[in-house]
């Protein structure tokens, strides 16, 4: 016969979990971002992210990250690069976020973390890449993405990046 837990035992487990400050970021990404800003790796993938004017970046995900940072008073540093290099650096915690049209069935899914899907499209279920195991940071991004106007960001991204 299986033992059943009492209400008191369940409440004790919940209290213990709360006392442990869950969710956590073992590498302190959420705290570091709050102090120093967000280091964002950007993959050129219109309409999600693209260079514009030779100096700035545009695209749906670039706009979303700017909106997230602006709402929290955070500085941003964008670095444009290739997917393999940026995701390897993310795995080493050299970036706090990598954007650029990533989908959840990426071959990097075992090496880095992903937010929950924030947009479903013909090419896949779109996600942001985050450092592995940084749950508090990931939850902040997911909460923002859950309330963001993705369709408007995509419309701006298509206009800015020239991709329809």
WOTAUR-V774297 format. One record per backbone hydrogen bond with DSSP energy under -0.5 kcal/mol. CO is the residue of the C=O (numbers start at 1). NH is the residue of the N-H. E is the energy in kcal/mol with one decimal. If there is no record, write none. Layout:
BEGIN
co=CO nh=NH e=E
co=CO nh=NH e=E
END
This chain:
BEGIN
co=6 nh=10 e=-2.4
co=7 nh=11 e=-2.6
co=8 nh=12 e=-2.1
co=9 nh=13 e=-2.0
co=10 nh=14 e=-2.3
co=11 nh=15 e=-2.6
co=12 nh=16 e=-2.4
co=13 nh=17 e=-2.5
co=14 nh=18 e=-2.4
co=15 nh=19 e=-2.2
co=16 nh=20 e=-1.0
co=17 nh=20 e=-0.6
co=17 nh=22 e=-1.0
co=18 nh=21 e=-1.5
co=24 nh=135 e=-1.3
co=24 nh=136 e=-0.7
co=25 nh=28 e=-2.0
co=28 nh=32 e=-2.7
co=29 nh=33 e=-3.0
co=30 nh=34 e=-1.8
co=31 nh=35 e=-1.5
co=32 nh=36 e=-3.1
co=33 nh=37 e=-2.3
co=38 nh=40 e=-0.7
co=38 nh=77 e=-2.4
co=39 nh=41 e=-0.5
co=39 nh=96 e=-2.8
co=39 nh=97 e=-1.3
co=40 nh=79 e=-2.3
co=41 nh=99 e=-2.6
co=42 nh=81 e=-2.5
co=43 nh=45 e=-0.8
co=45 nh=48 e=-1.8
co=45 nh=49 e=-1.2
co=47 nh=60 e=-2.7
co=48 nh=61 e=-1.4
co=48 nh=62 e=-1.2
co=49 nh=45 e=-2.2
co=50 nh=58 e=-3.0
co=52 nh=55 e=-1.2
co=52 nh=56 e=-2.2
co=56 nh=52 e=-3.4
co=58 nh=50 e=-2.4
co=59 nh=63 e=-2.6
co=60 nh=64 e=-2.1
co=61 nh=65 e=-2.5
co=62 nh=66 e=-2.3
co=63 nh=67 e=-2.5
co=64 nh=68 e=-2.5
co=65 nh=69 e=-2.6
co=66 nh=70 e=-2.9
co=67 nh=71 e=-2.2
co=68 nh=72 e=-0.9
co=69 nh=72 e=-0.7
co=69 nh=73 e=-0.8
co=69 nh=74 e=-2.6
co=70 nh=73 e=-0.8
co=75 nh=38 e=-2.8
co=77 nh=40 e=-3.3
co=79 nh=42 e=-3.2
co=81 nh=44 e=-0.5
co=82 nh=86 e=-2.7
co=83 nh=87 e=-2.5
co=84 nh=88 e=-1.9
co=85 nh=89 e=-2.1
co=86 nh=90 e=-2.2
co=87 nh=91 e=-1.9
co=88 nh=92 e=-1.0
co=89 nh=94 e=-2.8
co=90 nh=93 e=-1.9
co=97 nh=41 e=-2.9
co=98 nh=129 e=-2.4
co=99 nh=43 e=-2.7
co=102 nh=127 e=-2.0
co=103 nh=106 e=-1.3
co=106 nh=109 e=-1.7
co=108 nh=111 e=-1.8
co=108 nh=112 e=-2.0
co=113 nh=130 e=-2.6
co=119 nh=126 e=-3.2
co=121 nh=124 e=-1.4
co=124 nh=121 e=-2.1
co=124 nh=126 e=-0.7
co=125 nh=104 e=-2.5
co=126 nh=118 e=-2.5
co=126 nh=119 e=-0.9
co=128 nh=115 e=-2.2
co=129 nh=98 e=-2.2
co=130 nh=113 e=-2.6
co=131 nh=134 e=-1.4
co=133 nh=26 e=-0.7
co=133 nh=135 e=-1.6
co=134 nh=138 e=-2.2
co=135 nh=139 e=-2.4
co=136 nh=140 e=-1.7
co=137 nh=141 e=-1.9
co=138 nh=142 e=-2.6
co=139 nh=143 e=-2.3
co=140 nh=144 e=-1.9
co=141 nh=145 e=-2.9
co=142 nh=146 e=-2.2
co=143 nh=147 e=-0.7
co=144 nh=147 e=-1.4
co=144 nh=148 e=-0.7
co=145 nh=148 e=-0.7
co=148 nh=150 e=-1.4
co=149 nh=153 e=-2.0
co=150 nh=154 e=-2.7
co=151 nh=155 e=-2.1
co=152 nh=156 e=-2.2
co=153 nh=157 e=-2.5
co=154 nh=158 e=-2.7
co=155 nh=159 e=-2.0
co=156 nh=160 e=-3.0
co=157 nh=161 e=-2.6
co=158 nh=162 e=-1.0
co=158 nh=163 e=-1.0
END
